[in-house]
Amino acid sequence: MIKNEGMHAPASSRKDSMADYLSPLAKSIKPSGIRRFFDLVSARKDVITLGVGEPDFVTPWHVREAAVYSLESGKTQYTSNAGMPQLREAIAGYLDSQFQVRYDPASEILVTVGGSEAIDLALRVLISPGDEILIPEPCYISYSPITTLSGGKAVGIETFAKDNFKLRADELRAAITPRSKVLILCYPSNPTGGIMTYEDWLPIAKIVEENDLIVISDEIYAELTYGSKHVSFASMPGMKDRTIVVSGFSKAFAMTGWRLGYACGHSDLIGAMLKVHQYTVMCAPIMAQHAGLEALSEHGLEEKDRMIESYNQRRRLVVKGFRDIGLDCHEPQGAFYAFPSIDATGLTSEQFAQRLLEEAGVAAVPGDVFGLGGEGHLRCSYATSVPQLIEALERIGRFVQKVKPV
């Protein structure tokens, strides 16, 4: 019998470990700084958590009931790859009425498995190797790793507390090179709570057009604004076709675990995203889509508004609390995060967060994990109960008095 010499690789060519089989791109990605930190929390008792970006509200009952009814009715099949037509129509009507942006539900809206999938799809269809992706920071931690995995180069643009963490035109212009292709926006901002007004957007839109950029506008916190109404970048003159709007139901509708999001944009861009989506995910779960449809009902919008008012009350409590403690804290105008400065303590963000957890039993996220401008800050979610927030502020106050230089 003739042996098949090709059955086994020569010993000299074998990898030393299973990690050696991984692609260089996968190996270059660092684990999530948020998840790494909260692995430490899981081993602790009596910890107040201000770290996870998740509403403390349970999804309203009538929304849950819609999902239950869909199951009882035997609706357990695939939907259209793009999502149920009636859900896409409801999303189109909602965006038109709330943010004055009109989309064709048949060709310009894609229902995704959370906003995260929409961001991933958008970057995958836009990036060619070596393209530069402009990302105002501090920002949501996933943008840069997904850019890297898609073959692009992430270019951070620092924003500052003195500007309320707004993206400034001069900073954007200075970051642009001939390789710049995509600008990622996240306003209202995670982690800072910063927002952009119509006047703020005008010079940004001009630069986008002058430099032929495509924009991915992550507007997952669009409903969560306080004192002013959210302005979608896609609603700016000439920007709709250049913008992929990403949003979903997780934050404003208290539906994080349902994993239901959507992307809206020019049919050519959404069509390309749909192709990748249909080969990887197929479609969002039908039960979640029925729940999302109910969330956009009149009753669902009333529940959303009730939750937002509660966040606003907590926002005022937390900002005042940090300032009373002696920590500078810009007033967040959106989302549900405070981003106080901890410079007065002389500790780094990592040191502060680590010791706060160990010595005071409060978990928050060190600002440096969010990129440029994050060091010296702490991200604290106020999407938790008022009694928990009051107790957390008291603990933080005692900790700051202990560590603050005399």
C-alpha positions as CSV (number, residue, x, y, z in Angstrom):
1,M,0.0,0.0,0.0
2,I,1.3,3.4,-0.9
3,K,1.2,5.9,1.9
4,N,-0.4,9.2,1.3
5,E,2.4,11.5,2.4
6,G,0.1,14.5,2.1
7,M,-2.1,13.3,5.0
8,H,0.1,14.9,7.7
9,A,2.1,18.1,7.6
10,P,5.9,17.7,8.3
11,A,6.7,18.2,11.9
12,S,8.9,21.1,11.1
13,S,5.9,23.1,9.7
14,R,3.4,22.5,12.5
15,K,2.4,25.3,14.7
16,D,3.7,25.6,18.3
17,S,0.2,26.4,19.7
18,M,-3.4,26.6,18.5
19,A,-3.1,30.4,18.7
20,D,-0.6,30.3,15.9
21,Y,-3.4,29.3,13.5
22,L,-5.2,32.6,14.1
23,S,-5.1,35.4,11.5
24,P,-2.9,38.4,12.3
25,L,-6.0,40.6,12.3
26,A,-7.8,38.5,14.9
27,K,-4.6,38.3,17.1
28,S,-4.2,42.1,16.9
29,I,-7.6,42.8,18.5
30,K,-7.5,43.5,22.3
31,P,-10.2,42.1,24.5
32,S,-12.9,44.6,25.5
33,G,-11.7,46.9,28.3
34,I,-15.3,47.0,29.6
35,R,-15.8,43.3,29.7
36,R,-12.3,42.7,31.2
37,F,-13.1,45.1,34.0
38,F,-16.5,43.6,34.7
39,D,-15.1,40.1,34.9
40,L,-13.7,41.3,38.2
41,V,-17.1,42.6,39.3
42,S,-18.7,39.1,38.9
43,A,-16.6,37.8,41.8
44,R,-17.7,40.6,44.2
45,K,-20.8,40.9,46.4
46,D,-22.4,44.2,47.4
47,V,-21.1,46.0,44.4
48,I,-23.1,48.8,42.9
49,T,-22.6,48.7,39.1
50,L,-22.6,52.0,37.2
51,G,-20.8,50.5,34.2
52,V,-23.0,48.5,31.9
53,G,-24.7,50.6,29.2
54,E,-28.1,49.0,29.7
55,P,-31.4,50.3,31.0
56,D,-32.5,49.1,34.3
57,F,-36.1,49.0,33.1
58,V,-37.7,45.7,32.0
59,T,-39.1,45.8,28.5
60,P,-42.7,47.0,28.8
61,W,-45.2,44.2,29.2
62,H,-47.2,44.9,26.1
63,V,-44.0,44.6,24.0
64,R,-43.1,41.3,25.6
65,E,-46.7,40.2,25.1
66,A,-46.4,40.8,21.4
67,A,-43.5,38.5,21.2
68,V,-45.3,35.9,23.3
69,Y,-48.4,36.1,21.0
70,S,-46.2,35.7,17.9
71,L,-44.9,32.4,19.4
72,E,-48.4,31.3,20.4
73,S,-49.5,32.0,16.8
74,G,-46.8,29.8,15.4
75,K,-44.8,32.6,13.9
76,T,-41.4,30.9,14.2
77,Q,-40.1,31.1,10.6
78,Y,-37.5,33.2,8.8
79,T,-38.6,36.7,7.7
80,S,-37.4,38.5,4.7
81,N,-33.7,39.0,4.9
82,A,-34.2,42.7,5.2
83,G,-36.8,42.3,8.0
84,M,-40.6,42.2,8.1
85,P,-42.1,44.7,5.7
86,Q,-44.5,46.0,8.3
87,L,-41.6,46.6,10.7
88,R,-39.6,48.5,8.1
89,E,-42.6,50.6,7.3
90,A,-43.0,51.4,11.0
91,I,-39.4,52.3,11.3
92,A,-39.7,54.6,8.2
93,G,-42.7,56.3,9.6
94,Y,-41.0,56.8,13.0
95,L,-37.8,58.3,11.6
96,D,-39.9,60.6,9.4
97,S,-42.1,61.9,12.2
98,Q,-39.4,62.1,14.9
99,F,-36.2,63.2,13.0
100,Q,-37.5,64.4,9.6
101,V,-35.6,61.8,7.5
102,R,-37.5,59.8,4.9
103,Y,-36.5,56.4,3.8
104,D,-38.1,53.9,1.4
105,P,-38.8,50.9,3.6
106,A,-38.5,48.5,0.6
107,S,-34.9,49.5,-0.4
108,E,-33.4,51.8,2.2
109,I,-34.0,50.1,5.5
110,L,-32.3,46.9,6.8
111,V,-33.3,45.2,10.1
112,T,-30.3,43.8,11.9
113,V,-29.3,41.8,14.9
114,G,-28.7,44.9,17.1
115,G,-27.1,48.1,16.1
116,S,-23.7,46.4,16.4
117,E,-24.4,44.2,13.4
118,A,-25.4,47.2,11.4
119,I,-22.1,48.9,12.2
120,D,-20.1,45.8,11.3
121,L,-22.0,45.4,8.0
122,A,-21.5,49.1,7.1
123,L,-17.8,49.0,7.7
124,R,-17.4,45.7,5.9
125,V,-19.0,46.9,2.7
126,L,-17.3,50.3,2.7
127,I,-13.7,49.5,3.6
128,S,-11.0,48.6,1.1
129,P,-7.6,47.6,2.5
130,G,-5.7,50.7,3.8
131,D,-8.8,53.0,3.9
132,E,-8.7,55.4,6.9
133,I,-11.8,55.6,9.1
134,L,-12.1,58.8,11.1
135,I,-13.5,58.2,14.6
136,P,-14.1,61.1,17.1
137,E,-13.0,59.9,20.6
138,P,-13.8,59.1,23.4
139,C,-16.2,56.7,21.7
140,Y,-18.0,53.4,21.8
141,I,-15.2,50.8,22.0
142,S,-16.2,48.6,19.0
143,Y,-15.6,51.0,16.1
144,S,-11.8,50.7,16.0
145,P,-11.6,46.9,16.3
146,I,-14.3,46.4,13.7
147,T,-12.4,48.8,11.4
148,T,-9.2,46.7,11.9
149,L,-11.0,43.4,11.2
150,S,-12.4,44.9,8.0
151,G,-8.9,45.9,6.8
152,G,-9.1,49.6,7.5
153,K,-7.0,51.9,9.6
154,A,-8.8,53.7,12.5
155,V,-7.8,57.3,13.0
156,G,-8.9,58.8,16.3
157,I,-9.9,62.5,16.6
158,E,-9.8,63.7,20.1
159,T,-12.7,65.7,21.5
160,F,-12.5,67.7,24.8
161,A,-14.6,68.4,27.9
162,K,-14.1,72.2,27.4
163,D,-16.1,71.7,24.1
164,N,-18.7,69.4,25.8
165,F,-17.0,66.7,23.7
166,K,-18.4,68.0,20.4
167,L,-16.6,67.3,17.2
168,R,-15.0,70.5,16.0
169,A,-14.5,71.2,12.3
170,D,-10.8,72.2,12.7
171,E,-10.0,68.9,14.4
172,L,-11.8,66.9,11.7
173,R,-10.1,68.8,8.9
174,A,-6.7,68.2,10.5
175,A,-7.2,64.4,10.6
176,I,-8.2,64.0,6.9
177,T,-5.7,62.5,4.4
178,P,-6.0,61.2,0.9
179,R,-6.8,57.8,2.4
180,S,-9.8,59.1,4.5
181,K,-13.0,57.4,3.4
182,V,-15.5,57.1,6.3
183,L,-16.4,59.3,9.3
184,I,-18.1,57.5,12.2
185,L,-20.3,59.6,14.3
186,C,-21.9,58.7,17.7
187,Y,-24.1,61.5,19.0
188,P,-25.6,61.5,21.6
189,S,-22.3,60.1,22.7
190,N,-21.3,57.0,24.5
191,P,-19.4,57.5,26.8
192,T,-19.6,61.3,27.3
193,G,-23.3,62.2,26.8
194,G,-22.3,64.9,24.4
195,I,-24.6,66.0,21.6
196,M,-24.4,68.0,18.4
197,T,-26.9,70.7,17.3
198,Y,-27.9,71.8,13.8
199,E,-25.4,74.6,14.0
200,D,-22.6,72.2,15.2
201,W,-23.3,69.9,12.2
202,L,-23.2,72.6,9.5
203,P,-19.4,72.9,9.3
204,I,-19.0,69.1,9.6
205,A,-21.4,68.5,6.7
206,K,-19.4,70.9,4.6
207,I,-16.2,69.1,5.3
208,V,-17.8,65.7,4.5
209,E,-19.0,67.0,1.2
210,E,-15.7,68.7,0.3
211,N,-13.7,65.5,1.0
212,D,-16.2,63.1,-0.5
213,L,-16.6,61.1,2.8
214,I,-19.2,58.5,3.7
215,V,-20.7,58.8,7.2
216,I,-21.8,56.1,9.5
217,S,-24.0,57.9,12.1
218,D,-24.6,55.7,15.2
219,E,-27.8,57.2,16.6
220,I,-28.7,54.5,19.0
221,Y,-29.2,57.2,21.8
222,A,-31.2,59.6,19.5
223,E,-34.3,59.5,21.7
224,L,-32.3,60.1,24.9
225,T,-31.7,63.9,24.7
226,Y,-32.5,66.4,27.4
227,G,-33.5,70.0,26.8
228,S,-33.2,69.8,23.0
229,K,-34.3,67.5,20.2
230,H,-31.8,65.2,18.5
231,V,-30.7,66.3,15.0
232,S,-29.9,63.4,12.8
233,F,-26.8,64.0,10.6
234,A,-28.8,62.5,7.7
235,S,-31.2,65.4,8.0
236,M,-28.5,67.9,7.2
237,P,-28.7,69.4,3.6
238,G,-27.0,67.0,1.1
239,M,-26.1,64.4,3.7
240,K,-28.8,61.8,3.4
241,D,-27.3,59.9,0.5
242,R,-23.8,60.1,2.2
243,T,-25.0,58.8,5.5
244,I,-25.8,55.3,6.9
245,V,-27.9,55.8,10.0
246,V,-27.6,53.1,12.5
247,S,-30.0,52.7,15.4
248,G,-32.2,50.2,17.2
249,F,-34.4,49.4,20.1
250,S,-31.9,48.6,22.8
251,K,-31.5,51.8,24.7
252,A,-34.6,54.0,24.4
253,F,-37.0,51.0,24.4
254,A,-35.2,48.9,27.1
255,M,-34.7,46.0,24.7
256,T,-31.0,45.3,24.9
257,G,-31.4,41.5,25.0
258,W,-33.8,41.4,22.1
259,R,-30.9,42.3,19.7
260,L,-32.9,44.3,17.3
261,G,-31.4,47.1,15.3
262,Y,-31.6,48.7,11.9
263,A,-29.6,50.6,9.3
264,C,-31.0,53.2,6.9
265,G,-29.3,54.8,3.8
266,H,-29.0,54.9,0.1
267,S,-30.3,51.8,-1.6
268,D,-26.8,51.0,-3.1
269,L,-25.3,51.0,0.4
270,I,-28.1,49.1,2.1
271,G,-28.2,46.6,-0.8
272,A,-24.6,45.8,-0.3
273,M,-25.1,45.4,3.5
274,L,-28.1,43.2,2.8
275,K,-25.9,40.8,0.7
276,V,-23.5,40.3,3.6
277,H,-26.3,40.1,6.1
278,Q,-28.1,37.3,4.2
279,Y,-25.0,35.2,4.0
280,T,-24.1,35.5,7.6
281,V,-27.1,36.2,9.8
282,M,-30.0,35.5,7.4
283,C,-32.5,37.7,9.3
284,A,-33.2,39.1,12.8
285,P,-35.4,36.8,15.0
286,I,-39.0,37.0,14.0
287,M,-40.2,37.2,17.7
288,A,-37.9,40.3,18.3
289,Q,-39.3,41.9,15.2
290,H,-42.9,41.5,16.4
291,A,-41.8,43.0,19.7
292,G,-40.1,46.0,17.9
293,L,-43.3,46.6,15.9
294,E,-45.2,46.9,19.1
295,A,-42.6,49.1,20.6
296,L,-43.2,51.6,17.8
297,S,-47.0,51.7,18.6
298,E,-48.5,54.7,20.3
299,H,-48.5,52.9,23.6
300,G,-44.8,51.9,23.1
301,L,-43.8,55.5,22.4
302,E,-45.6,56.7,25.6
303,E,-43.6,54.1,27.6
304,K,-40.4,55.3,25.9
305,D,-41.1,58.9,26.9
306,R,-41.8,57.8,30.5
307,M,-38.4,56.1,30.8
308,I,-36.6,59.1,29.3
309,E,-38.1,61.4,31.9
310,S,-36.8,59.1,34.6
311,Y,-33.3,59.2,33.1
312,N,-33.4,63.0,33.0
313,Q,-34.2,63.1,36.8
314,R,-31.3,60.7,37.5
315,R,-29.0,62.7,35.2
316,R,-29.5,65.8,37.3
317,L,-28.9,63.9,40.5
318,V,-25.7,62.3,39.3
319,V,-24.1,65.5,37.8
320,K,-24.9,67.5,41.0
321,G,-23.5,64.6,43.0
322,F,-20.2,64.5,41.3
323,R,-19.8,68.2,41.5
324,D,-20.6,68.2,45.2
325,I,-18.0,65.5,45.7
326,G,-15.4,67.8,44.0
327,L,-15.1,66.1,40.7
328,D,-15.5,68.2,37.6
329,C,-18.4,66.9,35.4
330,H,-19.6,68.4,32.2
331,E,-23.4,68.2,31.9
332,P,-24.3,65.4,29.5
333,Q,-27.1,66.4,27.2
334,G,-27.8,62.9,25.9
335,A,-27.5,59.2,26.4
336,F,-27.4,57.9,30.0
337,Y,-23.8,58.4,31.0
338,A,-21.9,60.9,33.1
339,F,-18.2,61.3,32.4
340,P,-16.6,63.0,35.4
341,S,-13.0,64.0,35.5
342,I,-10.9,62.3,38.2
343,D,-7.8,64.3,37.6
344,A,-8.1,66.0,41.0
345,T,-7.3,62.6,42.7
346,G,-4.0,62.2,41.0
347,L,-4.9,58.7,39.9
348,T,-5.1,57.3,36.4
349,S,-8.5,56.2,35.2
350,E,-7.5,52.6,35.6
351,Q,-6.2,53.1,39.1
352,F,-9.3,55.0,40.1
353,A,-11.7,52.4,38.8
354,Q,-9.8,49.5,40.2
355,R,-9.5,51.0,43.7
356,L,-13.1,52.3,43.6
357,L,-14.2,48.7,43.0
358,E,-11.9,47.1,45.6
359,E,-12.2,49.8,48.4
360,A,-15.7,51.2,47.9
361,G,-17.7,48.5,46.1
362,V,-18.6,50.7,43.1
363,A,-18.0,49.5,39.5
364,A,-17.5,52.1,36.8
365,V,-15.5,52.0,33.5
366,P,-12.1,53.7,33.3
367,G,-12.2,56.4,30.6
368,D,-9.1,55.4,28.8
369,V,-10.8,52.3,27.3
370,F,-12.8,54.7,25.1
371,G,-9.8,56.1,23.3
372,L,-8.3,59.6,22.9
373,G,-9.4,62.1,25.6
374,G,-10.8,59.3,27.8
375,E,-7.9,59.2,30.3
376,G,-8.6,61.1,33.4
377,H,-12.3,60.3,33.3
378,L,-14.7,57.7,34.5
379,R,-17.8,56.5,32.7
380,C,-20.8,56.1,35.0
381,S,-24.2,54.9,33.8
382,Y,-27.1,56.5,35.5
383,A,-29.5,53.9,34.1
384,T,-30.0,52.4,37.5
385,S,-32.3,53.1,40.4
386,V,-32.2,56.3,42.3
387,P,-31.5,54.6,45.7
388,Q,-28.5,52.8,44.1
389,L,-27.3,56.1,42.6
390,I,-27.5,57.9,45.9
391,E,-25.6,55.1,47.7
392,A,-23.0,54.9,44.9
393,L,-22.4,58.7,45.1
394,E,-22.0,58.5,48.9
395,R,-19.4,55.7,48.5
396,I,-17.6,57.6,45.7
397,G,-17.5,60.7,47.9
398,R,-15.9,58.9,50.8
399,F,-13.4,57.2,48.5
400,V,-12.4,60.5,46.8
401,Q,-11.9,62.2,50.3
402,K,-9.6,59.3,51.1
403,V,-7.4,59.4,48.0
404,K,-7.5,63.1,47.1
405,P,-4.1,64.8,47.7
406,V,-4.2,67.2,50.6
